[in-house]
Amino acid sequence: MNDSGQSASFPKNEPDFLTLLFRRLAEKVKTPMLGLQGMIDLMKKASPSAEMKEYLNITEAYNLELVTLISDCLDYVQLRSGDFQLVPDWVNVEDFVNEIDGLMRLKASAKNIEFQCKIGEQARKWIYTDPDRLRQLLVNLLDNALKATRTGKIELNIENLGILDDQMILAFTVIDTGQGFDQNTAEQILLAMAQDDSTPLLKIPGVGVGMLIIKEISRHMHGEISFETFPEKGTTVWFTASFKYSHQPVHALNVAPLAESLRILLVEDNFLNQKFTKTALTKAGHNVDIAENGKVAVEKFTANSYDVILMDVQLPIMDGIEATRQIRMIEKQRGTHTPIIAVTAYALDRDKTRCLEAGMDLFLPKPFKPPQLFALIERAMEFKKA
């Protein structure tokens, strides 16, 4: 902790050319994988047979594991450059944990290890947090437990420790029957976890980037993480943090598609993302045109009328920022205003600022789920001006 009472941030270094190149390549790989995850979600909702559902679950497990690995690498780069941040949303704890439960049962069964997940009755609420980061933290903890466990079982327990002001304090506990750490390694990890500088974790054999990411995510969530270990008997790791909470469903994750049919221009160059987003929108009753780059988007907007535009930022030929500026110039002559939603994997505050300054109305970071998209489209209708 520093003098202000806040944890010191990860040491920042200006990213060099190779770091920037790696970040761009990793983001390019992550984008189609997130598109694949979206398609898996849609297929699981299409009433597949029991056999096909099992295949989809296995595919999802492999895909999410790869996404986690890439996310860890990207997060390490962002931590080094000071760009790491949370993107919060409302999350149903029970649904969220059930998703992790399904993923980990597949992994555990492959090693003939029992996996159990228990949610306390008082923890079955809605919390305001970054679901992707919280999932990443818990999956990393569970993966560590799975690697250390040859026989026996792994447990994930979630408990409500109480209410403080308007915050609910949750404890996430991972228990395994694995080999544990020897006393020297355990002391090194605990000492490194207690320091402001996270880099000593990289020097401990068998720990690496995964534990560094776990520590940094917990720090950004203003949480506490620690563990106790017993050589050849197992390890118990716990993470506690406070969350704004609600007893009832809250906005984005529980919003039904709009009743009216809209004409939507989807500006997206990635084929998988095109298919996923268009499928979700057409199933909700909307008409969707696709523009594969900003230049085509401006041309289609000039020739047609749309209720809303979903605009990616990183596009070939003409990016989403320039396309938005040109669309707004056209609208000045027409006296109209079409809502434009930025839909992008670049979700840092400075990216959001660039989009809004260019004339976009709302901002939706990737990856997203259809209900989140529907909720934002409904909000976007408030910006529409004939």
Beta strands, then each sheet from edge to edge (+ up, - down):
strand 1: 89-92
strand 2: 114-119
strand 3: 126-129
strand 4: 153-164
strand 5: 167-176
strand 6: 224-230
strand 7: 234-246
strand 8: 263-267
strand 9: 287-291
strand 10: 308-311
strand 11: 340-344
strand 12: 362-365
sheet 1: 1+ 3- 7+ 5- 4+ 2+
sheet 2: 1+ 3- 7+ 6-
sheet 3: 9+ 8+ 10+ 11+ 12+
end
